[in-house]
Amino acid sequence: MSESKTLNNLMEAFAGESQANRKYTTYAKKAEADGKINAAKLFKAAADAETLHALKHFEVAGKIHSTTDNLKDAVAGETHEFTEMYPDFIKAAEAEGNQAAIKTFTFAMKAEAVHARLYQEALENLDQTEEIFYYLCPLCGNIEKAVPDKCPICGVPGTSFIKY
């Protein structure tokens, strides 16, 4: 699809729906913590609805390609984040003395470097048939191919990791 107002609108809608998904998921967790189960369920349902919207917008925009191309895109995106985006964000947070932002940006930056490496490995081994499991740190977003004793980025116990 060539660059057009509709393509730009599809991508803006994709970004907005994607952000709404994460926002509503976060709201659901807060509602659960507050014991507001009905509100939590509504937020979860709405988050899933926003995901459906986002996925369809992305598809119609023609942004889903071959697995090889999608992996190359993922490597490029993650590499940009850990080499350019997060270092700049960290510098700004340091200049403002925002320690919480420094911590979350640093965790994300380190995790994005791991993600880029894993995507590159997947690209290089795309025809491998042996199943691989991935383990996600629920605090910093680090992904490992084996459960560590503790997360090498944030120190969370490996027993907390989520298997994929």
C-alpha atoms as a printed R data frame, in Angstrom:
    type eleno elety resid chain resno       x       y      z
1   ATOM     1    CA   MET     A     1   0.000   0.000  0.000
2   ATOM     2    CA   SER     A     2   1.509   3.329 -1.040
3   ATOM     3    CA   GLU     A     3   1.825   6.251  1.329
4   ATOM     4    CA   SER     A     4  -1.608   7.785  1.639
5   ATOM     5    CA   LYS     A     5  -3.886   9.470  4.122
6   ATOM     6    CA   THR     A     6  -5.628   6.127  4.683
7   ATOM     7    CA   LEU     A     7  -2.325   4.326  5.325
8   ATOM     8    CA   ASN     A     8  -1.288   7.037  7.771
9   ATOM     9    CA   ASN     A     9  -4.689   6.756  9.459
10  ATOM    10    CA   LEU     A    10  -4.376   2.960  9.686
11  ATOM    11    CA   MET     A    11  -0.979   3.287 11.347
12  ATOM    12    CA   GLU     A    12  -2.200   6.011 13.711
13  ATOM    13    CA   ALA     A    13  -5.175   3.834 14.614
14  ATOM    14    CA   PHE     A    14  -2.845   0.851 15.116
15  ATOM    15    CA   ALA     A    15  -0.690   2.880 17.519
16  ATOM    16    CA   GLY     A    16  -3.697   4.227 19.406
17  ATOM    17    CA   GLU     A    17  -5.411   0.846 19.737
18  ATOM    18    CA   SER     A    18  -2.125  -0.763 20.808
19  ATOM    19    CA   GLN     A    19  -1.646   1.860 23.504
20  ATOM    20    CA   ALA     A    20  -5.249   1.478 24.647
21  ATOM    21    CA   ASN     A    21  -4.677  -2.252 25.058
22  ATOM    22    CA   ARG     A    22  -1.732  -1.695 27.378
23  ATOM    23    CA   LYS     A    23  -3.483   1.104 29.251
24  ATOM    24    CA   TYR     A    24  -6.609  -0.987 29.862
25  ATOM    25    CA   THR     A    25  -4.515  -3.995 30.869
26  ATOM    26    CA   THR     A    26  -2.782  -1.796 33.440
27  ATOM    27    CA   TYR     A    27  -6.140  -0.455 34.629
28  ATOM    28    CA   ALA     A    28  -7.383  -4.058 34.986
29  ATOM    29    CA   LYS     A    29  -4.442  -4.947 37.218
30  ATOM    30    CA   LYS     A    30  -5.152  -1.920 39.406
31  ATOM    31    CA   ALA     A    31  -8.867  -2.744 39.601
32  ATOM    32    CA   GLU     A    32  -7.985  -6.304 40.625
33  ATOM    33    CA   ALA     A    33  -5.628  -5.003 43.300
34  ATOM    34    CA   ASP     A    34  -8.430  -2.752 44.527
35  ATOM    35    CA   GLY     A    35 -10.816  -5.723 44.657
36  ATOM    36    CA   LYS     A    36 -13.006  -4.258 41.881
37  ATOM    37    CA   ILE     A    37 -13.452  -7.484 39.932
38  ATOM    38    CA   ASN     A    38 -16.224  -6.282 37.580
39  ATOM    39    CA   ALA     A    39 -14.238  -3.236 36.515
40  ATOM    40    CA   ALA     A    40 -11.173  -5.467 36.060
41  ATOM    41    CA   LYS     A    41 -13.112  -7.833 33.802
42  ATOM    42    CA   LEU     A    42 -14.423  -4.943 31.713
43  ATOM    43    CA   PHE     A    43 -10.928  -3.490 31.334
44  ATOM    44    CA   LYS     A    44  -9.595  -6.929 30.259
45  ATOM    45    CA   ALA     A    45 -12.373  -7.393 27.700
46  ATOM    46    CA   ALA     A    46 -11.827  -3.882 26.332
47  ATOM    47    CA   ALA     A    47  -8.055  -4.465 26.173
48  ATOM    48    CA   ASP     A    48  -8.635  -7.591 24.086
49  ATOM    49    CA   ALA     A    49 -11.071  -5.681 21.855
50  ATOM    50    CA   GLU     A    50  -8.459  -2.967 21.277
51  ATOM    51    CA   THR     A    51  -5.959  -5.690 20.329
52  ATOM    52    CA   LEU     A    52  -8.399  -7.041 17.734
53  ATOM    53    CA   HIS     A    53  -8.739  -3.551 16.273
54  ATOM    54    CA   ALA     A    54  -4.972  -2.998 16.220
55  ATOM    55    CA   LEU     A    55  -4.247  -6.319 14.545
56  ATOM    56    CA   LYS     A    56  -6.794  -5.705 11.792
57  ATOM    57    CA   HIS     A    57  -5.501  -2.160 11.168
58  ATOM    58    CA   PHE     A    58  -1.921  -3.477 10.902
59  ATOM    59    CA   GLU     A    59  -3.021  -6.225  8.511
60  ATOM    60    CA   VAL     A    60  -5.021  -3.875  6.284
61  ATOM    61    CA   ALA     A    61  -2.058  -1.477  6.227
62  ATOM    62    CA   GLY     A    62  -0.020  -4.264  4.633
63  ATOM    63    CA   LYS     A    63   2.537  -4.390  7.431
64  ATOM    64    CA   ILE     A    64   2.592  -8.174  7.901
65  ATOM    65    CA   HIS     A    65   5.210  -9.819  5.692
66  ATOM    66    CA   SER     A    66   7.147 -13.085  5.568
67  ATOM    67    CA   THR     A    67   8.521 -14.424  8.831
68  ATOM    68    CA   THR     A    68  12.026 -13.638  7.565
69  ATOM    69    CA   ASP     A    69  11.090 -10.028  6.847
70  ATOM    70    CA   ASN     A    70   9.203  -9.735 10.144
71  ATOM    71    CA   LEU     A    71  12.252 -11.014 12.052
72  ATOM    72    CA   LYS     A    72  14.505  -8.524 10.234
73  ATOM    73    CA   ASP     A    73  12.063  -5.751 11.144
74  ATOM    74    CA   ALA     A    74  12.067  -6.901 14.778
75  ATOM    75    CA   VAL     A    75  15.891  -6.930 14.909
76  ATOM    76    CA   ALA     A    76  15.986  -3.404 13.486
77  ATOM    77    CA   GLY     A    77  13.321  -2.110 15.867
78  ATOM    78    CA   GLU     A    78  14.851  -3.629 18.991
79  ATOM    79    CA   THR     A    79  18.333  -2.475 17.952
80  ATOM    80    CA   HIS     A    80  17.074   1.086 17.493
81  ATOM    81    CA   GLU     A    81  15.532   0.980 20.963
82  ATOM    82    CA   PHE     A    82  18.631  -0.208 22.827
83  ATOM    83    CA   THR     A    83  21.198   1.780 20.813
84  ATOM    84    CA   GLU     A    84  19.409   5.094 20.262
85  ATOM    85    CA   MET     A    85  16.012   5.521 21.890
86  ATOM    86    CA   TYR     A    86  16.609   4.348 25.456
87  ATOM    87    CA   PRO     A    87  20.100   5.870 25.820
88  ATOM    88    CA   ASP     A    88  18.562   9.253 24.907
89  ATOM    89    CA   PHE     A    89  15.649   8.690 27.294
90  ATOM    90    CA   ILE     A    90  18.072   7.778 30.093
91  ATOM    91    CA   LYS     A    91  20.129  10.940 29.516
92  ATOM    92    CA   ALA     A    92  16.985  13.081 29.756
93  ATOM    93    CA   ALA     A    93  15.833  11.295 32.916
94  ATOM    94    CA   GLU     A    94  19.300  11.713 34.449
95  ATOM    95    CA   ALA     A    95  19.260  15.427 33.643
96  ATOM    96    CA   GLU     A    96  15.896  15.687 35.416
97  ATOM    97    CA   GLY     A    97  16.958  13.459 38.308
98  ATOM    98    CA   ASN     A    98  14.076  11.038 37.729
99  ATOM    99    CA   GLN     A    99  15.446   7.830 39.272
100 ATOM   100    CA   ALA     A   100  12.324   5.745 38.593
101 ATOM   101    CA   ALA     A   101  12.443   6.627 34.895
102 ATOM   102    CA   ILE     A   102  16.181   5.891 34.766
103 ATOM   103    CA   LYS     A   103  15.525   2.448 36.250
104 ATOM   104    CA   THR     A   104  12.636   1.507 33.947
105 ATOM   105    CA   PHE     A   105  14.429   2.821 30.842
106 ATOM   106    CA   THR     A   106  17.631   0.962 31.803
107 ATOM   107    CA   PHE     A   107  15.781  -2.317 32.376
108 ATOM   108    CA   ALA     A   108  13.999  -1.926 29.032
109 ATOM   109    CA   MET     A   109  17.206  -0.968 27.194
110 ATOM   110    CA   LYS     A   110  19.031  -4.050 28.470
111 ATOM   111    CA   ALA     A   111  16.061  -6.312 27.699
112 ATOM   112    CA   GLU     A   112  15.741  -4.886 24.171
113 ATOM   113    CA   ALA     A   113  19.368  -5.839 23.478
114 ATOM   114    CA   VAL     A   114  18.520  -9.414 24.451
115 ATOM   115    CA   HIS     A   115  15.389  -9.326 22.287
116 ATOM   116    CA   ALA     A   116  17.408  -8.159 19.264
117 ATOM   117    CA   ARG     A   117  19.907 -10.993 19.791
118 ATOM   118    CA   LEU     A   118  17.131 -13.582 20.123
119 ATOM   119    CA   TYR     A   119  15.362 -12.322 16.991
120 ATOM   120    CA   GLN     A   120  18.675 -12.505 15.100
121 ATOM   121    CA   GLU     A   121  19.218 -16.062 16.348
122 ATOM   122    CA   ALA     A   122  15.684 -16.986 15.263
123 ATOM   123    CA   LEU     A   123  16.354 -15.482 11.851
124 ATOM   124    CA   GLU     A   124  19.592 -17.437 11.474
125 ATOM   125    CA   ASN     A   125  17.910 -20.678 12.587
126 ATOM   126    CA   LEU     A   126  14.515 -20.186 10.958
127 ATOM   127    CA   ASP     A   127  14.344 -23.718  9.573
128 ATOM   128    CA   GLN     A   128  15.241 -25.352 12.889
129 ATOM   129    CA   THR     A   129  12.538 -27.844 13.850
130 ATOM   130    CA   GLU     A   130  13.571 -28.511 17.436
131 ATOM   131    CA   GLU     A   131  11.188 -26.655 19.733
132 ATOM   132    CA   ILE     A   132  12.689 -23.865 21.820
133 ATOM   133    CA   PHE     A   133  11.144 -22.480 24.969
134 ATOM   134    CA   TYR     A   134  11.515 -18.885 26.066
135 ATOM   135    CA   TYR     A   135  11.239 -17.548 29.601
136 ATOM   136    CA   LEU     A   136  10.073 -14.000 30.324
137 ATOM   137    CA   CYS     A   137  11.066 -11.979 33.375
138 ATOM   138    CA   PRO     A   138   7.818 -10.446 34.658
139 ATOM   139    CA   LEU     A   139   9.578  -7.354 35.996
140 ATOM   140    CA   CYS     A   140  11.988  -6.097 33.338
141 ATOM   141    CA   GLY     A   141  10.930  -7.971 30.198
142 ATOM   142    CA   ASN     A   142  14.162  -9.904 29.781
143 ATOM   143    CA   ILE     A   143  13.785 -13.138 27.802
144 ATOM   144    CA   GLU     A   144  15.985 -16.182 28.343
145 ATOM   145    CA   LYS     A   145  16.135 -19.575 26.630
146 ATOM   146    CA   ALA     A   146  16.598 -21.309 29.984
147 ATOM   147    CA   VAL     A   147  15.356 -20.351 33.434
148 ATOM   148    CA   PRO     A   148  18.168 -18.486 35.209
149 ATOM   149    CA   ASP     A   149  18.722 -18.589 38.961
150 ATOM   150    CA   LYS     A   150  17.875 -14.901 38.848
151 ATOM   151    CA   CYS     A   151  17.297 -12.365 36.114
152 ATOM   152    CA   PRO     A   152  20.659 -11.013 34.932
153 ATOM   153    CA   ILE     A   153  19.064  -7.611 34.354
154 ATOM   154    CA   CYS     A   154  16.879  -6.960 37.405
155 ATOM   155    CA   GLY     A   155  17.616  -9.800 39.830
156 ATOM   156    CA   VAL     A   156  14.093 -11.307 39.986
157 ATOM   157    CA   PRO     A   157  14.226 -15.002 40.986
158 ATOM   158    CA   GLY     A   158  14.115 -17.369 38.017
159 ATOM   159    CA   THR     A   159  11.123 -19.119 39.586
160 ATOM   160    CA   SER     A   160   9.090 -16.018 38.658
161 ATOM   161    CA   PHE     A   161   9.814 -16.328 34.930
162 ATOM   162    CA   ILE     A   162   6.912 -17.108 32.577
163 ATOM   163    CA   LYS     A   163   7.400 -19.962 30.098
164 ATOM   164    CA   TYR     A   164   6.509 -19.612 26.402
